[in-house]
Amino acid sequence: MSRYRVERKTLSEQVAEQLEAEILEGRLSENDQLPSERELMEQFGVGRPAVREALFYLQQLGLIAINSGTRARVIRPTAEAVMARLSGVTRQLLSKPDGQQYFQEARALFEISLARYAARHAADEDIARLRAAVDDNRDAIGDEARFKRSDNDFHGVLASIARNPIFDAIHVALSEWLDDRRAQVLQQKGEDQAALASHIEIVDAIASHDPDAAEAAMRRHLDRHYGTYMQLKKRLSSAS
């Protein structure tokens, strides 16, 4: 007979699981207050540390809000809260030898899919917002910090076309993880103009409702950006 290792859960984990189930199954609804710490201690037969650890965990999940002097309150889980929990793990992965390549592949899969979707489904108002974002890019040429913001905003408009809050949250997370790379690339002469030209090409393909052209334009844009970044890394590593 095979032997299996059974891990025992801590008291705080057990408390958290029970409360999480009550929230997800609707027994505790949005804006409902949880019992006080003392009531939770009596309800679960555990000490105050276990209750506080459980509440902290639920707060990290984005299921409850904890304000000093008041009882914990159930809140609506958001995609942003979920992505925020992944941030620390992702930054650790990015620091690994192949981390940037893995990140590039993930970003390409997301951004290229958005470009294809937009080419198929973008309404006139969406295309107008993309063109306005490109105008902001153009106005920011030569101002590194401003262009970086406008660059991020362009990709944010693209993510918003699907009207899917999870896509918006993924964009925000990717932007955070991409921030340092984007800053380094834009310090290079002419890179803001190259990004602008790529954005124009992407928008023109989307406005023509040509998914293949939109995909190709986005792929060229991402490949150029990543190629420039990797060249910078090699230059810095050889100089050190």
C-alpha positions, 0 to 999 in steps of 0.5 A: 500500500502506498504511503502518503504524507498528510499535512496538518493545517494550522488553526488560523488556516482552518479558521480562514477556510471556514470564513472564506467558504461562508463568503464565497457561498453567500452566507456572508454578503458584501458589506456584512460585518464579521463577528468580533475577534472575541466572538470568533475565538469562541465560535472556533475555539481558538486563541486571538493570534489564530483569529488575527492571522486568519483575518489578515489572510482574508484581507490579503485575498481581497475578501474583507476590509479591516479598519482600526476600531471596527469589525472586519467587513466583507468586500467585493473581491476585485481583479486588482486585489488578485493581481496584487497578491501575485506581484511579489511572486512575479518579481521573484520569478523575474529575477531568475536567469530566464525570468525576463524571457518568460515575462516577455512570452507572457506579455506577448501572448496577452498583448497580441491577443488584445490587438487581434480582439480589438481588430475584430471588435473595436467600435468607432469610439474605441478607435477614437480613444486609441488615436487620442492615446497616440496623440498623447504619445506624439505630444510627449516625444522628448519628455521621458517620464511623460512618454513612459506614462503615455506609453502605458496609457496606450496599452491600457486603452487597448486592454479596456476595449474588451470591457473585461475588468480582469484584462484591465487588472492584468494590464495594471500588473504587467505595467508595474512589472514592466516599469523598470524595463520601459524606463531603461529602454526609453532612455535610449535615443529615438526609442520614444519615436520608434514606440510612437511609430509602432503604436500608429501601425497597430492602431491603423491595423485595428481601424482597418479591422485586420486581425493579422496585421494588428497581430504582426504590428504588435509582435514587431513592437514587442520584439523591438522593445525586448530586443533593445532591453536585452542589448542594454543588459548585455552592454551593462553586464560586459561593462561590469 
